[in-house]
Amino acid sequence: MTKVTNFFNAIAQLTQFKYDLGEVLIIAFLEYKWKEQKEVNVNDLLHGIKFLSTASVNRKIRQLKDKKILSSFPSAHDERLKVIKQGENYHDYIGEIESQILNNHANKLR
């Protein structure tokens, strides 16, 4: 299999979810940056996610913050920048996605 085929197989499961793909892309971007131990601010998201418009990214961030999946606070280096962190419901949200992936996979094995 090629890398593209592996990628398509990995994301195909996302078509079965009730989750917003834009939200999932934002979470994926954040997870990638956080694993690099980088502080991520709103501007990083706006410039890092090419698939969505700036307005859409801002709307998705606001929705994720309203659900307490993400939170933000002023940067220690520049108070004009908002740093994005995990919100109090972040791990529950990730757990729900993981559960749906496992359930979808189990149903395919039947």
C-alpha positions in Angstrom: 0.0 0.0 0.0 1.1 3.5 -0.6 1.2 6.3 2.0 -1.8 7.9 0.3 -3.8 4.7 0.5 -2.9 4.3 4.2 -4.0 7.9 4.8 -7.3 7.4 3.1 -7.9 4.2 5.1 -7.2 6.1 8.3 -9.5 8.9 7.7 -12.3 6.9 6.1 -13.6 6.1 9.6 -14.2 9.8 10.2 -17.1 9.7 7.7 -19.1 7.6 10.2 -18.8 10.1 13.1 -21.2 12.7 14.3 -18.1 15.0 14.9 -17.4 18.0 12.9 -14.4 17.3 10.7 -13.2 20.9 11.1 -13.1 20.4 14.9 -11.2 17.2 14.4 -8.7 18.9 12.1 -8.1 21.6 14.8 -7.6 19.0 17.5 -5.2 17.0 15.2 -3.2 20.1 14.5 -3.0 21.0 18.2 -2.0 17.4 19.2 0.8 17.5 16.6 2.1 20.8 17.9 1.8 19.9 21.6 3.8 16.7 21.0 6.6 18.9 19.7 6.1 20.7 23.1 5.3 23.9 21.4 3.0 26.6 22.7 0.2 27.1 20.2 -1.7 30.3 19.8 -4.7 31.3 17.7 -2.6 32.7 15.0 -0.7 29.4 14.6 -4.0 27.7 14.0 -5.2 30.3 11.5 -2.0 30.0 9.5 -1.5 26.2 10.0 -4.9 24.9 8.9 -5.1 25.5 5.2 -8.3 23.5 4.7 -10.6 26.0 6.5 -11.0 29.7 6.1 -9.9 32.0 8.9 -13.5 32.7 9.8 -14.2 29.0 10.0 -11.2 28.3 12.2 -12.2 31.2 14.5 -15.8 29.8 14.7 -14.6 26.3 15.4 -12.2 27.5 18.1 -15.1 29.5 19.7 -17.3 26.4 19.5 -14.7 24.2 21.1 -14.1 26.7 23.8 -17.9 27.0 24.5 -17.9 23.2 24.9 -14.9 23.5 27.3 -12.9 21.2 25.0 -10.3 24.0 24.5 -9.4 27.0 26.6 -7.2 30.0 26.0 -5.3 32.6 28.0 -2.9 35.5 27.1 0.6 34.5 26.2 3.3 35.3 28.8 5.5 36.6 26.0 2.9 38.8 24.3 -0.4 39.5 25.9 -2.0 40.2 22.5 -1.7 36.5 21.7 -4.1 33.9 23.0 -2.4 30.5 23.9 -4.6 27.4 23.3 -4.7 24.7 25.9 -6.8 21.7 26.7 -10.1 22.5 28.3 -11.7 20.6 31.1 -13.7 18.4 28.7 -10.8 17.8 26.3 -10.1 14.2 27.4 -13.8 13.2 27.4 -14.0 14.5 23.8 -10.9 12.5 22.7 -12.3 9.5 24.5 -15.6 9.7 22.7 -13.8 9.9 19.3 -11.7 6.9 20.3 -14.7 5.0 21.4 -16.5 5.5 18.1 -13.4 4.4 16.2 -13.2 1.2 18.3 -16.9 0.6 17.9 -16.8 1.2 14.2 -13.9 -1.2 13.9 -15.6 -3.9 16.0 -18.7 -3.6 13.8 -16.6 -4.2 10.7 -15.1 -7.3 12.2 -18.5 -8.9 12.7 
